[in-house]
Structures are given as structure tokens and as C-alpha cells.
Amino acid sequence: MPANRNALIRYKTIDTCLRNRFRKWTLEDLIEKVSDTLYEYEGIETISKRTIQNDIQMMRSDKLGYFAPIVVLEKKYYTYEDHNYSITNIPISDTDLSRMNEAVEMLKQFKGFSHFEQLNEVVQKLEDHVYSVGKKKSPVIDFEKNDNLKGLAYLDILYQAVIQKKAIKMTYQSFKAKEPNVFFFHVWWLKEFKNRWFAVGVRKQNGSISSLALDRIIDVSLSDDVAYTENQDLIPEEYYKNVIGVTVNNLRPMNVKIFVVAQHAPYVETKPLHHSQKVIERNEDGIIIEIKVQHNYELEKEILGFGEVMKVLSPEHFVKAIKKRLIKASQRYEVVGMR
């Protein structure tokens, strides 16, 4: 990366010189000017004649898309044949415009983290430039997002708590709690599931791991009052290996067999419920898949979300749990009124 950055500084400096029509630029003049600029920005004291000659050839070529019309007058002075030319005025192709637009949309997804705040101005400038050189079109990539979710404002301070290895003082109220609870929490990582964010860590040393929803946080601040309890060897990928969602318990993973009707089988095959999913039977009515996961709330919710196109076949206790919830759901439609 430094070499690329230095090259860009050289190209831009040469471009600035050649656009100055009030001075004649010899090769030695360009070397001196580029050397001064590199020293100012990068602390580099010397630049070779061969480097500047190669830079001029690179700017003239199509490798970077510059096609710079650099000519030599009187076999000595370098200038642009086209007085209006600059490497900063290169037209953007439709392909480049599309890619830049996609890049803008992708970068904007990180606006909740101050770690990326330094990109905000860059993104804004890029976005303005993209729209100034082409027609404003709908994004090619549309990310799932909900800017109205509660708790997104706490993403950065929680992120900083992990990076700086600091405990946080949190005011938190779960859906079941009648009153807010204040406690110290040690964040190990941040977890996103279905567009909802969670702070994962422990309340105290040797404590059990908790996943706290950011939308239930009332207040949070970095604290130096207690020593930070570090995550020694727990890897998120391994921690969530046997679950769907964020709820990890002490239950042993179970082999869940599920029948999927033929019409919806392709959707389930192309977007597996879990990385362990495999098809163990296939016929004209549908497929039977098997996943190895812990029994948690997210697993039930995921299966129930498919409605009538899925049927749990085993294990028996899980079949009963799903059946019980479906019966309750059916009974809701038999009740008159809103309740």
C-alpha cells in the first residue's frame, strides 16, 4: 500500500506541474518538485530520475486509464498538449459508476461505528461525485437494514469497550424485568442476528456468558472502576457452531429431521437453516433434511416461520414442542376479538 500511495502522490504532483502553464518544466524541475512533495507528506528525501521517467510513461499509457497527452517542447520542457487536461478530469465509465455506487451503499452500512467515522467525509464526497457525473439511479445492491431500531447508538461505545479492553457500566431492562438493572459488563464481541444487535460477554469473572440486546439498553458508559475480564480463548464461530441465532445453552446438540414440501424444497436447499444441514431423503412429495443444533427459541421461531411447508419428524420431544406452539397459534384464530 505505501508504494501505491507514493505513486499516486507523484502522479498528482506531476499533473499539478504540467497544468501550470506559467512555467516551463524540465525533467529536473519535476524531480525536484516531486521530491519536495514526497518529503513533506511521507518523509522521503530522494527520488530517482528513472522513477519520474517511468511515472510519465505510466501516465501516458492506458494502464491507469490516464492517457495523459504529455509532450516535450524544444526537446526539454514537459507539458500537456491539451491545455484543459488533468488526470483528475478523467471521465468515469458506466461500469466504474455502477461499482462506485455499490461501494457507497456498502460503506454506508458501517455508519453506526465511530471506527469508520473517518470514512464519512470520503463516502459523502464519493457519493456526490458519483451522482454529479451520472444519472442518479436506484442502488444495485439493497441491504437489509432498519435505521429505526433502538440501541444502534450504543454500537460504537460497545465496540470501543472491546478494543480498549474496558468494562462498561450498563443500565439494562429486559422484556421480563419490571425495573431497569444497573451492573458492570465485560463485552467480548458484538453479534448481529436478523438485523438485531447483541453485546456478548460476562458480568463478572468466571460468570456465565450473556447476550444482551442493544434495544434493551437504557444507558452505557466506559468504566475504569473494575478491571476488564478478558476473553481468553473463546472463538465466536465455535461458540455458535451448534445453534441458530444467539441463544447458546448447556443442552447437547440434537439431530433434527424435518420434512419440507417439494414446492419449497429448493428454497431450503439453497438457503440452509444451519451449516450442518444435509438432505437425507428425497421423493416427489419433498425432501427430508437433518440439522444438528441445540434446542433454543430461535430454532423454534425459524421452523414456525415456514408454517405449513415444514414438519418436524424427530426427535420426539422437539416434535411435541413445535406441535404445542402450533396448536396455541391455531387457537388464537378461534378467539373472538383482539385477544
C-alpha positions in Angstrom: 0.0 0.0 0.0 2.7 2.6 0.8 4.2 2.1 -2.7 0.8 2.7 -4.3 0.2 5.8 -2.2 3.6 7.2 -3.0 3.0 6.6 -6.7 -0.3 8.5 -6.5 1.4 11.4 -4.8 4.0 11.5 -7.6 1.3 11.3 -10.4 -0.7 14.1 -8.8 2.3 16.3 -8.3 3.4 15.9 -11.9 -0.1 16.6 -13.0 -0.2 19.8 -11.0 3.1 20.9 -12.5 2.1 20.2 -16.1 -1.2 22.1 -15.7 0.7 25.2 -14.6 1.1 27.0 -18.0 3.0 29.9 -16.5 6.2 27.9 -16.0 8.3 25.6 -18.2 9.0 22.3 -16.6 12.2 20.4 -17.3 12.7 16.8 -16.1 15.0 18.1 -13.3 12.3 20.6 -12.2 9.7 17.8 -12.0 12.1 15.6 -10.0 12.7 18.5 -7.6 9.0 19.3 -7.1 8.1 15.6 -6.6 10.9 15.2 -4.1 9.7 18.2 -2.1 6.2 16.9 -2.0 7.2 13.3 -1.0 9.4 14.7 1.7 6.5 16.9 3.0 3.9 14.0 3.1 5.9 10.9 3.5 9.4 11.9 4.8 11.1 10.5 1.6 14.2 12.5 0.8 15.3 11.4 -2.6 13.6 10.3 -5.8 15.4 8.9 -8.9 15.3 10.3 -12.4 14.3 6.8 -13.7 11.3 6.8 -11.3 9.9 10.1 -12.7 10.6 8.9 -16.3 8.6 5.7 -15.6 5.8 7.8 -14.0 5.5 9.9 -17.1 5.3 6.8 -19.3 2.7 5.3 -16.9 0.6 8.5 -17.1 0.8 8.4 -20.9 -0.3 4.8 -21.1 -3.7 3.1 -20.7 -2.7 1.1 -17.7 -4.3 3.5 -15.3 -6.7 5.0 -17.8 -5.0 8.4 -17.8 -3.9 8.5 -21.5 -2.1 11.7 -20.4 -1.1 13.9 -23.5 2.3 14.7 -22.2 4.6 16.2 -24.8 8.2 17.6 -24.7 8.7 21.0 -26.2 12.1 22.0 -27.6 13.3 18.6 -26.5 13.4 19.9 -23.0 10.2 21.2 -21.5 7.3 18.9 -20.4 3.7 20.0 -20.7 0.2 18.8 -21.6 -0.7 19.1 -25.3 -4.3 19.6 -24.3 -4.3 22.7 -22.0 -7.6 21.5 -20.3 -6.3 18.0 -19.5 -5.8 16.7 -15.9 -5.7 13.2 -14.5 -8.5 14.4 -12.1 -10.8 15.0 -15.1 -10.9 11.5 -16.5 -14.5 10.6 -17.4 -16.0 7.7 -15.4 -17.3 4.8 -17.4 -20.8 3.3 -16.7 -19.1 0.3 -15.2 -17.0 2.4 -12.8 -20.0 4.5 -11.9 -22.0 1.4 -11.0 -19.2 0.0 -8.9 -18.7 3.3 -7.1 -22.4 3.5 -6.4 -22.3 0.0 -4.9 -19.3 0.9 -2.9 -21.0 3.9 -1.4 -24.0 1.8 -0.4 -21.8 -0.8 1.2 -19.7 1.7 3.1 -22.8 3.5 4.4 -23.7 0.3 6.3 -21.0 1.0 8.8 -22.3 4.4 9.9 -23.0 3.1 13.5 -19.3 2.7 14.3 -17.1 5.7 15.0 -14.2 3.4 13.9 -15.5 4.2 10.4 -16.3 7.9 11.1 -13.1 8.9 9.3 -14.7 7.4 6.2 -17.9 9.5 6.4 -16.5 12.5 4.6 -14.9 10.3 2.0 -18.1 8.4 1.4 -20.0 11.7 1.1 -17.5 13.1 -1.4 -17.6 9.8 -3.4 -21.4 9.8 -3.3 -21.6 13.4 -4.5 -19.1 12.7 -7.3 -20.9 9.6 -8.4 -24.2 11.5 -8.7 -22.6 14.5 -10.3 -21.2 12.5 -13.3 -24.1 10.2 -13.9 -27.9 10.0 -13.5 -29.0 9.2 -10.0 -30.2 5.6 -10.2 -31.6 3.2 -7.7 -29.0 1.1 -5.8 -27.9 -2.1 -7.4 -27.5 -3.7 -4.0 -30.1 -3.3 -1.4 -29.1 -4.3 2.1 -31.5 -5.4 4.8 -31.5 -2.6 7.4 -33.7 -0.8 9.9 -32.5 2.6 10.9 -35.3 2.9 13.5 -34.0 0.0 15.6 -33.4 1.0 19.2 -29.9 0.7 20.6 -27.9 1.3 17.4 -26.4 4.4 19.0 -24.6 2.2 21.5 -22.8 0.2 18.9 -19.7 2.4 18.9 -19.1 2.6 22.7 -19.5 -1.2 23.0 -17.1 -1.7 20.1 -14.6 0.6 21.8 -15.1 -1.3 25.1 -13.8 -4.4 23.3 -11.0 -2.7 21.5 -9.8 -0.8 24.6 -10.5 -3.7 26.9 -12.6 -1.7 29.3 -15.6 -2.8 31.4 -18.8 -0.9 30.9 -21.4 0.3 33.4 -24.8 -0.6 31.9 -28.4 0.2 32.7 -30.4 -2.6 31.2 -34.0 -3.7 31.3 -35.0 -7.0 29.7 -38.5 -7.6 28.4 -39.3 -9.6 31.5 -37.9 -7.2 34.1 -40.2 -4.7 35.8 -37.4 -2.2 36.6 -34.0 -1.4 35.0 -31.0 -3.1 36.4 -27.5 -1.4 36.7 -24.4 -3.5 36.5 -20.9 -3.8 35.1 -20.5 -5.8 32.0 -17.4 -7.0 30.1 -18.1 -7.1 26.3 -16.2 -9.8 24.4 -17.8 -9.3 20.9 -20.8 -7.9 19.1 -23.3 -10.2 17.4 -25.9 -9.4 14.8 -28.8 -11.8 14.0 -31.6 -10.9 11.7 -30.8 -7.2 11.9 -30.8 -7.1 15.7 -27.6 -6.5 17.6 -26.3 -8.1 20.8 -23.4 -7.4 23.2 -21.9 -10.7 24.2 -19.8 -11.1 27.3 -19.9 -11.7 31.1 -21.0 -9.7 34.1 -18.1 -10.9 36.3 -15.0 -13.1 36.3 -15.9 -16.8 35.8 -19.5 -15.7 35.2 -21.7 -17.3 32.5 -21.8 -15.7 29.1 -24.7 -13.4 28.4 -26.1 -11.9 25.2 -27.7 -8.5 25.8 -29.9 -7.0 23.2 -28.9 -3.4 22.4 -32.5 -2.4 22.1 -33.0 -3.1 25.8 -30.0 -0.9 26.9 -31.1 2.3 28.6 -27.6 3.7 29.2 -24.0 2.6 29.0 -20.6 4.1 29.7 -17.0 3.0 29.7 -15.7 2.4 33.3 -12.3 2.2 35.0 -13.9 1.2 38.3 -13.5 -2.5 37.7 -10.8 -4.5 35.9 -11.8 -5.8 32.5 -12.4 -9.6 32.3 -10.8 -10.7 29.0 -12.0 -13.4 26.7 -9.2 -16.0 27.0 -9.8 -18.5 24.2 -13.5 -18.5 23.2 -13.9 -18.1 19.4 -17.4 -16.8 18.3 -17.5 -19.2 15.3 -17.0 -22.1 17.6 -19.3 -20.7 20.3 -22.3 -20.5 17.8 -21.4 -23.7 16.0 -24.4 -25.7 17.2 -27.0 -23.0 17.3 -29.3 -20.9 15.2 -29.4 -17.4 16.5 -27.6 -16.1 19.6 -29.0 -18.2 22.4 -26.4 -20.8 23.5 -27.4 -23.2 26.3 -26.0 -26.3 28.0 -28.2 -28.7 26.1 -26.5 -31.2 23.9 -27.0 -30.7 20.1 -29.7 -32.9 18.7 -30.3 -34.3 15.3 -33.4 -32.7 14.0 -35.2 -34.2 11.0 -37.6 -32.0 9.1 -39.8 -32.7 6.1 -40.1 -29.9 3.5 -42.7 -30.0 0.8 -41.5 -30.2 -2.7 -42.6 -26.7 -3.7 -40.4 -25.1 -1.0 -37.6 -27.6 -1.0 -35.4 -25.5 -3.4 -35.5 -22.5 -1.1 -34.4 -24.5 1.9 -31.7 -26.3 0.0 -30.2 -23.0 -1.4 -30.5 -21.2 1.9 -29.9 -23.8 4.6 -31.3 -23.4 8.1 -27.9 -24.2 9.5 -24.4 -25.1 8.3 -24.9 -28.7 9.4 -27.9 -29.2 7.1 -27.9 -32.1 4.8 -30.6 -33.8 2.7 -31.1 -37.4 3.8 -34.1 -38.3 1.7 -35.8 -37.1 -1.5 -39.0 -38.0 -3.3 -41.8 -36.4 -5.3 -43.5 -35.1 -2.2 -40.5 -33.2 -0.9 -37.2 -33.7 1.0 -36.2 -34.7 4.5 -33.3 -32.6 5.9 -31.3 -33.1 9.0 -29.6 -30.4 11.1 -27.5 -30.8 14.3 -28.4 -27.9 16.7 -29.3 -27.1 20.2 -32.9 -26.6 21.1 -33.5 -22.8 21.6 -36.1 -20.1 20.9 -34.6 -19.1 17.6 -34.7 -22.6 16.3 -38.4 -22.9 17.1 -39.1 -19.5 15.6 -37.2 -20.3 12.4 -39.2 -23.5 11.8 -42.5 -22.0 12.8 -41.9 -19.2 10.3 -42.2 -21.7 7.4 -45.7 -22.6 8.5 -47.4 -25.5 6.7 -44.5 -26.2 4.4 -42.4 -27.9 7.1 -43.0 -30.7 9.5 -40.6 -31.8 12.3 -40.2 -35.5 12.3 -37.8 -36.1 15.2 -36.7 -36.0 18.0 -40.0 -36.7 19.7 -39.7 -34.0 22.4 -39.0 -31.4 19.8 -41.9 -32.5 17.7 -44.1 -32.1 20.8 -42.7 -28.6 21.5 -43.5 -27.4 17.9 -46.9 -29.1 17.8 -47.8 -27.4 21.1 -47.0 -24.0 19.7 -48.9 -24.6 16.5 -52.0 -25.6 18.5 -51.8 -22.4 20.5 -51.4 -20.4 17.3 -54.4 -22.1 15.8 -56.5 -21.4 18.9 -55.7 -17.7 18.6 -57.8 -17.6 15.4 -60.7 -19.2 17.2 -60.9 -16.4 19.8 -63.3 -13.6 19.1 -61.8 -10.1 19.4 -58.2 -8.9 19.6 -57.1 -11.1 22.5 
